Amino acid sequence: MAVPLSAIPCPDTVRRTVVRLVRDRGLDLASVSRMIGRNDAYLHQFVKRGTPRRLPEQERLHLAIALNVDERELGARDPWSPVAL
């Protein structure tokens, strides 16, 4: 089932969500950037500078898996989500 566009969070909301999720897990942006296969500054630049404007699909997927969250929290329309245990 497709998610309506109105249900997709705006990039600023996604940025705040990334910061909160990383902080809640006791991690930092640099270590999570490395976890998703990017350089240390990748998520910092996304959060602080807005570059890239939206997370590319591959990075968003890896970030959702690394943080164990539903991809919709990170701006996805057709998300990966963790399996309920």
C-alpha positions as CSV (number, residue, x, y, z in Angstrom):
1,M,0.0,0.0,0.0
2,A,1.4,3.4,-1.0
3,V,1.9,6.0,1.7
4,P,0.3,9.4,1.0
5,L,2.7,12.2,0.4
6,S,1.3,14.1,3.3
7,A,2.5,11.3,5.6
8,I,6.1,11.7,4.5
9,P,8.0,13.8,7.0
10,C,9.8,17.0,5.7
11,P,13.6,17.0,5.6
12,D,13.9,19.1,8.7
13,T,11.8,16.7,10.6
14,V,13.9,13.8,9.4
15,R,17.1,15.7,10.5
16,R,15.7,16.2,14.0
17,T,14.6,12.5,14.1
18,V,18.1,11.3,13.1
19,V,19.7,13.4,15.9
20,R,17.2,12.1,18.4
21,L,17.6,8.4,17.4
22,V,21.4,8.6,17.4
23,R,21.4,10.3,20.8
24,D,18.9,7.9,22.3
25,R,21.1,5.0,21.3
26,G,24.2,6.6,22.9
27,L,25.9,7.0,19.6
28,D,27.3,9.9,17.7
29,L,26.8,11.1,14.1
30,A,30.3,10.1,13.0
31,S,30.1,6.5,14.2
32,V,26.7,6.1,12.6
33,S,28.0,7.6,9.4
34,R,30.7,4.9,9.4
35,M,28.1,2.2,10.2
36,I,26.2,3.1,6.9
37,G,29.4,3.1,4.9
38,R,29.9,6.9,4.6
39,N,32.7,9.2,5.9
40,D,32.6,10.5,9.4
41,A,31.1,13.9,8.4
42,Y,28.2,12.5,6.3
43,L,25.4,12.7,8.8
44,H,26.8,15.8,10.4
45,Q,26.6,17.6,7.0
46,F,23.1,16.2,6.5
47,V,21.9,17.4,9.9
48,K,23.7,20.8,10.1
49,R,24.1,21.9,6.5
50,G,21.2,20.1,4.8
51,T,23.4,18.3,2.4
52,P,22.1,16.1,0.9
53,R,18.6,17.7,1.1
54,R,17.0,14.2,1.4
55,L,18.8,11.0,2.3
56,P,19.3,8.8,-0.8
57,E,17.4,5.5,-0.7
58,Q,20.5,3.4,0.0
59,E,21.8,5.5,2.9
60,R,18.3,5.8,4.3
61,L,17.8,2.0,4.2
62,H,21.2,1.4,5.9
63,L,20.5,4.1,8.5
64,A,17.1,2.5,9.3
65,I,18.7,-0.9,9.7
66,A,21.6,0.5,11.8
67,L,19.1,2.4,14.1
68,N,16.5,-0.4,13.9
69,V,13.6,2.0,13.0
70,D,10.9,2.0,10.3
71,E,12.3,3.7,7.2
72,R,9.2,6.0,7.2
73,E,10.7,7.9,10.2
74,L,13.6,8.8,7.8
75,G,11.4,9.9,4.9
76,A,10.7,6.7,3.0
77,R,7.5,6.0,1.1
78,D,8.0,2.2,0.7
79,P,10.0,1.4,3.8
80,W,12.0,-1.3,5.3
81,S,10.8,-1.8,8.9
82,P,12.2,-4.0,11.7
83,V,10.5,-7.3,12.3
84,A,8.4,-7.3,15.5
85,L,9.7,-9.9,17.9
